Amino acid sequence: IDDHELLWAEWARYSAWRAQSKLTEVINSIEFTSDRDAVVAQLKDSIVDVERAIAEMQEGETATEHYE
């Protein structure tokens, strides 16, 4: 298990990378529609990984069992 100094940055990077990929898909494929809820859902889905990472990081450290 990585030290927290590495973990936070790598976790943030990975979450941002996934969101970037999903947002690029929205940029490239979103269709014009009057269905505001559908558009909101696409945007929310695009950032769910970032929001989850933020929430879990704010919860603080949890006990981790190391296996030998």
mmCIF file of the N, C-alpha and C atoms, coordinates in Angstrom:
data_MODEL
# 
_entry.id   MODEL 
# 
loop_
_atom_site.group_PDB 
_atom_site.id 
_atom_site.type_symbol 
_atom_site.label_atom_id 
_atom_site.label_alt_id 
_atom_site.label_comp_id 
_atom_site.label_asym_id 
_atom_site.label_entity_id 
_atom_site.label_seq_id 
_atom_site.pdbx_PDB_ins_code 
_atom_site.Cartn_x 
_atom_site.Cartn_y 
_atom_site.Cartn_z 
_atom_site.occupancy 
_atom_site.B_iso_or_equiv 
_atom_site.pdbx_formal_charge 
_atom_site.auth_seq_id 
_atom_site.auth_comp_id 
_atom_site.auth_asym_id 
_atom_site.auth_atom_id 
_atom_site.pdbx_PDB_model_num 
ATOM 1   N N  . ILE A 1 1  ? 0.851   -1.169  0.000   1.00 0.00 ? 1  ILE A N  1 
ATOM 2   C CA . ILE A 1 1  ? 0.000   0.000   0.000   1.00 0.00 ? 1  ILE A CA 1 
ATOM 3   C C  . ILE A 1 1  ? 0.894   1.227   0.000   1.00 0.00 ? 1  ILE A C  1 
ATOM 4   N N  . ASP A 1 2  ? 0.581   2.166   -0.877  1.00 0.00 ? 2  ASP A N  1 
ATOM 5   C CA . ASP A 1 2  ? 1.375   3.387   -0.987  1.00 0.00 ? 2  ASP A CA 1 
ATOM 6   C C  . ASP A 1 2  ? 1.174   4.291   0.221   1.00 0.00 ? 2  ASP A C  1 
ATOM 7   N N  . ASP A 1 3  ? 2.188   5.115   0.471   1.00 0.00 ? 3  ASP A N  1 
ATOM 8   C CA . ASP A 1 3  ? 2.058   6.143   1.498   1.00 0.00 ? 3  ASP A CA 1 
ATOM 9   C C  . ASP A 1 3  ? 0.987   7.131   1.075   1.00 0.00 ? 3  ASP A C  1 
ATOM 10  N N  . HIS A 1 4  ? 0.357   7.776   2.040   1.00 0.00 ? 4  HIS A N  1 
ATOM 11  C CA . HIS A 1 4  ? -0.714  8.722   1.740   1.00 0.00 ? 4  HIS A CA 1 
ATOM 12  C C  . HIS A 1 4  ? -0.230  9.891   0.896   1.00 0.00 ? 4  HIS A C  1 
ATOM 13  N N  . GLU A 1 5  ? 1.045   10.257  1.028   1.00 0.00 ? 5  GLU A N  1 
ATOM 14  C CA . GLU A 1 5  ? 1.580   11.348  0.220   1.00 0.00 ? 5  GLU A CA 1 
ATOM 15  C C  . GLU A 1 5  ? 1.460   11.028  -1.267  1.00 0.00 ? 5  GLU A C  1 
ATOM 16  N N  . LEU A 1 6  ? 1.581   9.765   -1.610  1.00 0.00 ? 6  LEU A N  1 
ATOM 17  C CA . LEU A 1 6  ? 1.427   9.328   -3.003  1.00 0.00 ? 6  LEU A CA 1 
ATOM 18  C C  . LEU A 1 6  ? -0.025  9.006   -3.328  1.00 0.00 ? 6  LEU A C  1 
ATOM 19  N N  . LEU A 1 7  ? -0.690  8.404   -2.388  1.00 0.00 ? 7  LEU A N  1 
ATOM 20  C CA . LEU A 1 7  ? -2.058  7.929   -2.609  1.00 0.00 ? 7  LEU A CA 1 
ATOM 21  C C  . LEU A 1 7  ? -3.005  9.048   -3.009  1.00 0.00 ? 7  LEU A C  1 
ATOM 22  N N  . TRP A 1 8  ? -3.001  10.157  -2.269  1.00 0.00 ? 8  TRP A N  1 
ATOM 23  C CA . TRP A 1 8  ? -3.957  11.231  -2.550  1.00 0.00 ? 8  TRP A CA 1 
ATOM 24  C C  . TRP A 1 8  ? -3.776  11.772  -3.958  1.00 0.00 ? 8  TRP A C  1 
ATOM 25  N N  . ALA A 1 9  ? -2.547  12.039  -4.352  1.00 0.00 ? 9  ALA A N  1 
ATOM 26  C CA . ALA A 1 9  ? -2.292  12.593  -5.682  1.00 0.00 ? 9  ALA A CA 1 
ATOM 27  C C  . ALA A 1 9  ? -2.657  11.595  -6.773  1.00 0.00 ? 9  ALA A C  1 
ATOM 28  N N  . GLU A 1 10 ? -2.294  10.340  -6.590  1.00 0.00 ? 10 GLU A N  1 
ATOM 29  C CA . GLU A 1 10 ? -2.609  9.337   -7.610  1.00 0.00 ? 10 GLU A CA 1 
ATOM 30  C C  . GLU A 1 10 ? -4.109  9.097   -7.711  1.00 0.00 ? 10 GLU A C  1 
ATOM 31  N N  . TRP A 1 11 ? -4.774  9.091   -6.597  1.00 0.00 ? 11 TRP A N  1 
ATOM 32  C CA . TRP A 1 11 ? -6.226  8.914   -6.572  1.00 0.00 ? 11 TRP A CA 1 
ATOM 33  C C  . TRP A 1 11 ? -6.903  10.080  -7.278  1.00 0.00 ? 11 TRP A C  1 
ATOM 34  N N  . ALA A 1 12 ? -6.446  11.296  -6.991  1.00 0.00 ? 12 ALA A N  1 
ATOM 35  C CA . ALA A 1 12 ? -6.987  12.489  -7.656  1.00 0.00 ? 12 ALA A CA 1 
ATOM 36  C C  . ALA A 1 12 ? -6.728  12.431  -9.155  1.00 0.00 ? 12 ALA A C  1 
ATOM 37  N N  . ARG A 1 13 ? -5.519  12.056  -9.531  1.00 0.00 ? 13 ARG A N  1 
ATOM 38  C CA . ARG A 1 13 ? -5.159  11.973  -10.949 1.00 0.00 ? 13 ARG A CA 1 
ATOM 39  C C  . ARG A 1 13 ? -6.044  10.955  -11.678 1.00 0.00 ? 13 ARG A C  1 
ATOM 40  N N  . TYR A 1 14 ? -6.216  9.790   -11.081 1.00 0.00 ? 14 TYR A N  1 
ATOM 41  C CA . TYR A 1 14 ? -7.025  8.746   -11.694 1.00 0.00 ? 14 TYR A CA 1 
ATOM 42  C C  . TYR A 1 14 ? -8.490  9.186   -11.828 1.00 0.00 ? 14 TYR A C  1 
ATOM 43  N N  . SER A 1 15 ? -9.027  9.784   -10.783 1.00 0.00 ? 15 SER A N  1 
ATOM 44  C CA . SER A 1 15 ? -10.414 10.256  -10.821 1.00 0.00 ? 15 SER A CA 1 
ATOM 45  C C  . SER A 1 15 ? -10.595 11.335  -11.881 1.00 0.00 ? 15 SER A C  1 
ATOM 46  N N  . ALA A 1 16 ? -9.652  12.247  -11.956 1.00 0.00 ? 16 ALA A N  1 
ATOM 47  C CA . ALA A 1 16 ? -9.711  13.313  -12.962 1.00 0.00 ? 16 ALA A CA 1 
ATOM 48  C C  . ALA A 1 16 ? -9.587  12.745  -14.371 1.00 0.00 ? 16 ALA A C  1 
ATOM 49  N N  . TRP A 1 17 ? -8.732  11.753  -14.537 1.00 0.00 ? 17 TRP A N  1 
ATOM 50  C CA . TRP A 1 17 ? -8.550  11.126  -15.853 1.00 0.00 ? 17 TRP A CA 1 
ATOM 51  C C  . TRP A 1 17 ? -9.846  10.463  -16.318 1.00 0.00 ? 17 TRP A C  1 
ATOM 52  N N  . ARG A 1 18 ? -10.505 9.752   -15.406 1.00 0.00 ? 18 ARG A N  1 
ATOM 53  C CA . ARG A 1 18 ? -11.777 9.112   -15.770 1.00 0.00 ? 18 ARG A CA 1 
ATOM 54  C C  . ARG A 1 18 ? -12.834 10.161  -16.113 1.00 0.00 ? 18 ARG A C  1 
ATOM 55  N N  . ALA A 1 19 ? -12.903 11.222  -15.318 1.00 0.00 ? 19 ALA A N  1 
ATOM 56  C CA . ALA A 1 19 ? -13.873 12.286  -15.588 1.00 0.00 ? 19 ALA A CA 1 
ATOM 57  C C  . ALA A 1 19 ? -13.567 12.964  -16.918 1.00 0.00 ? 19 ALA A C  1 
ATOM 58  N N  . GLN A 1 20 ? -12.309 13.197  -17.190 1.00 0.00 ? 20 GLN A N  1 
ATOM 59  C CA . GLN A 1 20 ? -11.928 13.829  -18.447 1.00 0.00 ? 20 GLN A CA 1 
ATOM 60  C C  . GLN A 1 20 ? -12.404 12.991  -19.632 1.00 0.00 ? 20 GLN A C  1 
ATOM 61  N N  . SER A 1 21 ? -12.222 11.699  -19.546 1.00 0.00 ? 21 SER A N  1 
ATOM 62  C CA . SER A 1 21 ? -12.662 10.807  -20.616 1.00 0.00 ? 21 SER A CA 1 
ATOM 63  C C  . SER A 1 21 ? -14.173 10.877  -20.807 1.00 0.00 ? 21 SER A C  1 
ATOM 64  N N  . LYS A 1 22 ? -14.903 10.862  -19.696 1.00 0.00 ? 22 LYS A N  1 
ATOM 65  C CA . LYS A 1 22 ? -16.362 10.927  -19.776 1.00 0.00 ? 22 LYS A CA 1 
ATOM 66  C C  . LYS A 1 22 ? -16.836 12.289  -20.277 1.00 0.00 ? 22 LYS A C  1 
ATOM 67  N N  . LEU A 1 23 ? -16.182 13.364  -19.845 1.00 0.00 ? 23 LEU A N  1 
ATOM 68  C CA . LEU A 1 23 ? -16.560 14.697  -20.308 1.00 0.00 ? 23 LEU A CA 1 
ATOM 69  C C  . LEU A 1 23 ? -16.257 14.876  -21.792 1.00 0.00 ? 23 LEU A C  1 
ATOM 70  N N  . THR A 1 24 ? -15.160 14.299  -22.250 1.00 0.00 ? 24 THR A N  1 
ATOM 71  C CA . THR A 1 24 ? -14.840 14.351  -23.682 1.00 0.00 ? 24 THR A CA 1 
ATOM 72  C C  . THR A 1 24 ? -15.925 13.658  -24.487 1.00 0.00 ? 24 THR A C  1 
ATOM 73  N N  . GLU A 1 25 ? -16.432 12.559  -23.964 1.00 0.00 ? 25 GLU A N  1 
ATOM 74  C CA . GLU A 1 25 ? -17.519 11.850  -24.641 1.00 0.00 ? 25 GLU A CA 1 
ATOM 75  C C  . GLU A 1 25 ? -18.767 12.727  -24.718 1.00 0.00 ? 25 GLU A C  1 
ATOM 76  N N  . VAL A 1 26 ? -19.067 13.440  -23.638 1.00 0.00 ? 26 VAL A N  1 
ATOM 77  C CA . VAL A 1 26 ? -20.211 14.360  -23.652 1.00 0.00 ? 26 VAL A CA 1 
ATOM 78  C C  . VAL A 1 26 ? -19.987 15.447  -24.698 1.00 0.00 ? 26 VAL A C  1 
ATOM 79  N N  . ILE A 1 27 ? -18.804 16.030  -24.697 1.00 0.00 ? 27 ILE A N  1 
ATOM 80  C CA . ILE A 1 27 ? -18.487 17.089  -25.655 1.00 0.00 ? 27 ILE A CA 1 
ATOM 81  C C  . ILE A 1 27 ? -18.680 16.610  -27.089 1.00 0.00 ? 27 ILE A C  1 
ATOM 82  N N  . ASN A 1 28 ? -18.226 15.404  -27.349 1.00 0.00 ? 28 ASN A N  1 
ATOM 83  C CA . ASN A 1 28 ? -18.244 14.887  -28.717 1.00 0.00 ? 28 ASN A CA 1 
ATOM 84  C C  . ASN A 1 28 ? -19.572 14.286  -29.157 1.00 0.00 ? 28 ASN A C  1 
ATOM 85  N N  . SER A 1 29 ? -20.436 13.929  -28.218 1.00 0.00 ? 29 SER A N  1 
ATOM 86  C CA . SER A 1 29 ? -21.614 13.177  -28.649 1.00 0.00 ? 29 SER A CA 1 
ATOM 87  C C  . SER A 1 29 ? -22.952 13.695  -28.137 1.00 0.00 ? 29 SER A C  1 
ATOM 88  N N  . ILE A 1 30 ? -22.949 14.712  -27.281 1.00 0.00 ? 30 ILE A N  1 
ATOM 89  C CA . ILE A 1 30 ? -24.220 15.169  -26.743 1.00 0.00 ? 30 ILE A CA 1 
ATOM 90  C C  . ILE A 1 30 ? -25.099 15.723  -27.869 1.00 0.00 ? 30 ILE A C  1 
ATOM 91  N N  . GLU A 1 31 ? -26.345 15.357  -27.812 1.00 0.00 ? 31 GLU A N  1 
ATOM 92  C CA . GLU A 1 31 ? -27.278 15.797  -28.846 1.00 0.00 ? 31 GLU A CA 1 
ATOM 93  C C  . GLU A 1 31 ? -28.111 16.965  -28.330 1.00 0.00 ? 31 GLU A C  1 
ATOM 94  N N  . PHE A 1 32 ? -28.535 17.796  -29.240 1.00 0.00 ? 32 PHE A N  1 
ATOM 95  C CA . PHE A 1 32 ? -29.433 18.882  -28.874 1.00 0.00 ? 32 PHE A CA 1 
ATOM 96  C C  . PHE A 1 32 ? -30.756 18.272  -28.442 1.00 0.00 ? 32 PHE A C  1 
ATOM 97  N N  . THR A 1 33 ? -31.253 18.730  -27.314 1.00 0.00 ? 33 THR A N  1 
ATOM 98  C CA . THR A 1 33 ? -32.492 18.185  -26.771 1.00 0.00 ? 33 THR A CA 1 
ATOM 99  C C  . THR A 1 33 ? -33.117 19.198  -25.831 1.00 0.00 ? 33 THR A C  1 
ATOM 100 N N  . SER A 1 34 ? -34.405 19.098  -25.698 1.00 0.00 ? 34 SER A N  1 
ATOM 101 C CA . SER A 1 34 ? -35.096 19.931  -24.716 1.00 0.00 ? 34 SER A CA 1 
ATOM 102 C C  . SER A 1 34 ? -35.194 19.202  -23.374 1.00 0.00 ? 34 SER A C  1 
ATOM 103 N N  . ASP A 1 35 ? -34.657 17.980  -23.314 1.00 0.00 ? 35 ASP A N  1 
ATOM 104 C CA . ASP A 1 35 ? -34.700 17.162  -22.096 1.00 0.00 ? 35 ASP A CA 1 
ATOM 105 C C  . ASP A 1 35 ? -33.551 17.555  -21.166 1.00 0.00 ? 35 ASP A C  1 
ATOM 106 N N  . ARG A 1 36 ? -33.801 18.572  -20.380 1.00 0.00 ? 36 ARG A N  1 
ATOM 107 C CA . ARG A 1 36 ? -32.786 19.088  -19.456 1.00 0.00 ? 36 ARG A CA 1 
ATOM 108 C C  . ARG A 1 36 ? -32.307 18.009  -18.494 1.00 0.00 ? 36 ARG A C  1 
ATOM 109 N N  . ASP A 1 37 ? -33.205 17.163  -18.033 1.00 0.00 ? 37 ASP A N  1 
ATOM 110 C CA . ASP A 1 37 ? -32.828 16.114  -17.080 1.00 0.00 ? 37 ASP A CA 1 
ATOM 111 C C  . ASP A 1 37 ? -31.829 15.141  -17.690 1.00 0.00 ? 37 ASP A C  1 
ATOM 112 N N  . ALA A 1 38 ? -31.984 14.841  -18.963 1.00 0.00 ? 38 ALA A N  1 
ATOM 113 C CA . ALA A 1 38 ? -31.048 13.944  -19.637 1.00 0.00 ? 38 ALA A CA 1 
ATOM 114 C C  . ALA A 1 38 ? -29.659 14.564  -19.723 1.00 0.00 ? 38 ALA A C  1 
ATOM 115 N N  . VAL A 1 39 ? -29.611 15.851  -19.999 1.00 0.00 ? 39 VAL A N  1 
ATOM 116 C CA . VAL A 1 39 ? -28.325 16.546  -20.084 1.00 0.00 ? 39 VAL A CA 1 
ATOM 117 C C  . VAL A 1 39 ? -27.662 16.588  -18.706 1.00 0.00 ? 39 VAL A C  1 
ATOM 118 N N  . VAL A 1 40 ? -28.447 16.911  -17.682 1.00 0.00 ? 40 VAL A N  1 
ATOM 119 C CA . VAL A 1 40 ? -27.919 16.941  -16.320 1.00 0.00 ? 40 VAL A CA 1 
ATOM 120 C C  . VAL A 1 40 ? -27.391 15.559  -15.930 1.00 0.00 ? 40 VAL A C  1 
ATOM 121 N N  . ALA A 1 41 ? -28.112 14.520  -16.277 1.00 0.00 ? 41 ALA A N  1 
ATOM 122 C CA . ALA A 1 41 ? -27.688 13.158  -15.949 1.00 0.00 ? 41 ALA A CA 1 
ATOM 123 C C  . ALA A 1 41 ? -26.352 12.823  -16.602 1.00 0.00 ? 41 ALA A C  1 
ATOM 124 N N  . GLN A 1 42 ? -26.172 13.246  -17.846 1.00 0.00 ? 42 GLN A N  1 
ATOM 125 C CA . GLN A 1 42 ? -24.901 12.986  -18.534 1.00 0.00 ? 42 GLN A CA 1 
ATOM 126 C C  . GLN A 1 42 ? -23.753 13.704  -17.831 1.00 0.00 ? 42 GLN A C  1 
ATOM 127 N N  . LEU A 1 43 ? -23.981 14.942  -17.440 1.00 0.00 ? 43 LEU A N  1 
ATOM 128 C CA . LEU A 1 43 ? -22.925 15.682  -16.743 1.00 0.00 ? 43 LEU A CA 1 
ATOM 129 C C  . LEU A 1 43 ? -22.624 15.075  -15.376 1.00 0.00 ? 43 LEU A C  1 
ATOM 130 N N  . LYS A 1 44 ? -23.657 14.717  -14.634 1.00 0.00 ? 44 LYS A N  1 
ATOM 131 C CA . LYS A 1 44 ? -23.449 14.104  -13.325 1.00 0.00 ? 44 LYS A CA 1 
ATOM 132 C C  . LYS A 1 44 ? -22.679 12.793  -13.448 1.00 0.00 ? 44 LYS A C  1 
ATOM 133 N N  . ASP A 1 45 ? -23.043 11.989  -14.430 1.00 0.00 ? 45 ASP A N  1 
ATOM 134 C CA . ASP A 1 45 ? -22.345 10.727  -14.645 1.00 0.00 ? 45 ASP A CA 1 
ATOM 135 C C  . ASP A 1 45 ? -20.871 10.961  -14.969 1.00 0.00 ? 45 ASP A C  1 
ATOM 136 N N  . SER A 1 46 ? -20.582 12.057  -15.635 1.00 0.00 ? 46 SER A N  1 
ATOM 137 C CA . SER A 1 46 ? -19.214 12.360  -16.026 1.00 0.00 ? 46 SER A CA 1 
ATOM 138 C C  . SER A 1 46 ? -18.313 12.682  -14.847 1.00 0.00 ? 46 SER A C  1 
ATOM 139 N N  . ILE A 1 47 ? -18.883 13.197  -13.783 1.00 0.00 ? 47 ILE A N  1 
ATOM 140 C CA . ILE A 1 47 ? -18.054 13.626  -12.652 1.00 0.00 ? 47 ILE A CA 1 
ATOM 141 C C  . ILE A 1 47 ? -18.230 12.769  -11.407 1.00 0.00 ? 47 ILE A C  1 
ATOM 142 N N  . VAL A 1 48 ? -18.948 11.677  -11.521 1.00 0.00 ? 48 VAL A N  1 
ATOM 143 C CA . VAL A 1 48 ? -19.225 10.847  -10.347 1.00 0.00 ? 48 VAL A CA 1 
ATOM 144 C C  . VAL A 1 48 ? -17.941 10.334  -9.702  1.00 0.00 ? 48 VAL A C  1 
ATOM 145 N N  . ASP A 1 49 ? -16.932 9.990   -10.480 1.00 0.00 ? 49 ASP A N  1 
ATOM 146 C CA . ASP A 1 49 ? -15.684 9.484   -9.907  1.00 0.00 ? 49 ASP A CA 1 
ATOM 147 C C  . ASP A 1 49 ? -14.978 10.554  -9.085  1.00 0.00 ? 49 ASP A C  1 
ATOM 148 N N  . VAL A 1 50 ? -14.994 11.787  -9.574  1.00 0.00 ? 50 VAL A N  1 
ATOM 149 C CA . VAL A 1 50 ? -14.364 12.889  -8.855  1.00 0.00 ? 50 VAL A CA 1 
ATOM 150 C C  . VAL A 1 50 ? -15.124 13.172  -7.564  1.00 0.00 ? 50 VAL A C  1 
ATOM 151 N N  . GLU A 1 51 ? -16.437 13.226  -7.639  1.00 0.00 ? 51 GLU A N  1 
ATOM 152 C CA . GLU A 1 51 ? -17.226 13.485  -6.436  1.00 0.00 ? 51 GLU A CA 1 
ATOM 153 C C  . GLU A 1 51 ? -17.035 12.386  -5.393  1.00 0.00 ? 51 GLU A C  1 
ATOM 154 N N  . ARG A 1 52 ? -16.966 11.147  -5.833  1.00 0.00 ? 52 ARG A N  1 
ATOM 155 C CA . ARG A 1 52 ? -16.764 10.024  -4.907  1.00 0.00 ? 52 ARG A CA 1 
ATOM 156 C C  . ARG A 1 52 ? -15.382 10.118  -4.257  1.00 0.00 ? 52 ARG A C  1 
ATOM 157 N N  . ALA A 1 53 ? -14.364 10.414  -5.046  1.00 0.00 ? 53 ALA A N  1 
ATOM 158 C CA . ALA A 1 53 ? -13.013 10.530  -4.503  1.00 0.00 ? 53 ALA A CA 1 
ATOM 159 C C  . ALA A 1 53 ? -12.936 11.651  -3.472  1.00 0.00 ? 53 ALA A C  1 
ATOM 160 N N  . ILE A 1 54 ? -13.539 12.785  -3.783  1.00 0.00 ? 54 ILE A N  1 
ATOM 161 C CA . ILE A 1 54 ? -13.535 13.904  -2.844  1.00 0.00 ? 54 ILE A CA 1 
ATOM 162 C C  . ILE A 1 54 ? -14.204 13.502  -1.536  1.00 0.00 ? 54 ILE A C  1 
ATOM 163 N N  . ALA A 1 55 ? -15.377 12.900  -1.626  1.00 0.00 ? 55 ALA A N  1 
ATOM 164 C CA . ALA A 1 55 ? -16.116 12.508  -0.421  1.00 0.00 ? 55 ALA A CA 1 
ATOM 165 C C  . ALA A 1 55 ? -15.321 11.511  0.413   1.00 0.00 ? 55 ALA A C  1 
ATOM 166 N N  . GLU A 1 56 ? -14.715 10.531  -0.230  1.00 0.00 ? 56 GLU A N  1 
ATOM 167 C CA . GLU A 1 56 ? -13.965 9.524   0.509   1.00 0.00 ? 56 GLU A CA 1 
ATOM 168 C C  . GLU A 1 56 ? -12.697 10.103  1.112   1.00 0.00 ? 56 GLU A C  1 
ATOM 169 N N  . MET A 1 57 ? -12.048 11.023  0.400   1.00 0.00 ? 57 MET A N  1 
ATOM 170 C CA . MET A 1 57 ? -10.853 11.659  0.959   1.00 0.00 ? 57 MET A CA 1 
ATOM 171 C C  . MET A 1 57 ? -11.219 12.525  2.161   1.00 0.00 ? 57 MET A C  1 
ATOM 172 N N  . GLN A 1 58 ? -12.354 13.205  2.090   1.00 0.00 ? 58 GLN A N  1 
ATOM 173 C CA . GLN A 1 58 ? -12.779 14.059  3.199   1.00 0.00 ? 58 GLN A CA 1 
ATOM 174 C C  . GLN A 1 58 ? -13.174 13.257  4.426   1.00 0.00 ? 58 GLN A C  1 
ATOM 175 N N  . GLU A 1 59 ? -13.580 12.011  4.228   1.00 0.00 ? 59 GLU A N  1 
ATOM 176 C CA . GLU A 1 59 ? -13.920 11.141  5.364   1.00 0.00 ? 59 GLU A CA 1 
ATOM 177 C C  . GLU A 1 59 ? -12.696 10.834  6.198   1.00 0.00 ? 59 GLU A C  1 
ATOM 178 N N  . GLY A 1 60 ? -11.532 10.912  5.600   1.00 0.00 ? 60 GLY A N  1 
ATOM 179 C CA . GLY A 1 60 ? -10.294 10.654  6.323   1.00 0.00 ? 60 GLY A CA 1 
ATOM 180 C C  . GLY A 1 60 ? -9.815  9.234   6.127   1.00 0.00 ? 60 GLY A C  1 
ATOM 181 N N  . GLU A 1 61 ? -8.746  8.965   6.811   1.00 0.00 ? 61 GLU A N  1 
ATOM 182 C CA . GLU A 1 61 ? -8.111  7.656   6.693   1.00 0.00 ? 61 GLU A CA 1 
ATOM 183 C C  . GLU A 1 61 ? -8.959  6.587   7.369   1.00 0.00 ? 61 GLU A C  1 
ATOM 184 N N  . THR A 1 62 ? -8.976  5.427   6.771   1.00 0.00 ? 62 THR A N  1 
ATOM 185 C CA . THR A 1 62 ? -9.636  4.284   7.385   1.00 0.00 ? 62 THR A CA 1 
ATOM 186 C C  . THR A 1 62 ? -8.574  3.221   7.658   1.00 0.00 ? 62 THR A C  1 
ATOM 187 N N  . ALA A 1 63 ? -8.860  2.361   8.574   1.00 0.00 ? 63 ALA A N  1 
ATOM 188 C CA . ALA A 1 63 ? -7.915  1.312   8.901   1.00 0.00 ? 63 ALA A CA 1 
ATOM 189 C C  . ALA A 1 63 ? -7.755  0.377   7.706   1.00 0.00 ? 63 ALA A C  1 
ATOM 190 N N  . THR A 1 64 ? -6.528  0.048   7.426   1.00 0.00 ? 64 THR A N  1 
ATOM 191 C CA . THR A 1 64 ? -6.212  -0.844  6.312   1.00 0.00 ? 64 THR A CA 1 
ATOM 192 C C  . THR A 1 64 ? -5.424  -2.019  6.855   1.00 0.00 ? 64 THR A C  1 
ATOM 193 N N  . GLU A 1 65 ? -5.860  -3.201  6.519   1.00 0.00 ? 65 GLU A N  1 
ATOM 194 C CA . GLU A 1 65 ? -5.167  -4.390  6.968   1.00 0.00 ? 65 GLU A CA 1 
ATOM 195 C C  . GLU A 1 65 ? -4.076  -4.749  5.978   1.00 0.00 ? 65 GLU A C  1 
ATOM 196 N N  . HIS A 1 66 ? -2.865  -4.890  6.471   1.00 0.00 ? 66 HIS A N  1 
ATOM 197 C CA . HIS A 1 66 ? -1.737  -5.266  5.621   1.00 0.00 ? 66 HIS A CA 1 
ATOM 198 C C  . HIS A 1 66 ? -1.563  -6.784  5.691   1.00 0.00 ? 66 HIS A C  1 
ATOM 199 N N  . TYR A 1 67 ? -1.381  -7.390  4.544   1.00 0.00 ? 67 TYR A N  1 
ATOM 200 C CA . TYR A 1 67 ? -1.184  -8.827  4.473   1.00 0.00 ? 67 TYR A CA 1 
ATOM 201 C C  . TYR A 1 67 ? 0.289   -9.114  4.224   1.00 0.00 ? 67 TYR A C  1 
ATOM 202 N N  . GLU A 1 68 ? 0.805   -10.099 4.888   1.00 0.00 ? 68 GLU A N  1 
ATOM 203 C CA . GLU A 1 68 ? 2.207   -10.467 4.724   1.00 0.00 ? 68 GLU A CA 1 
ATOM 204 C C  . GLU A 1 68 ? 2.327   -11.840 4.161   1.00 0.00 ? 68 GLU A C  1 
# 
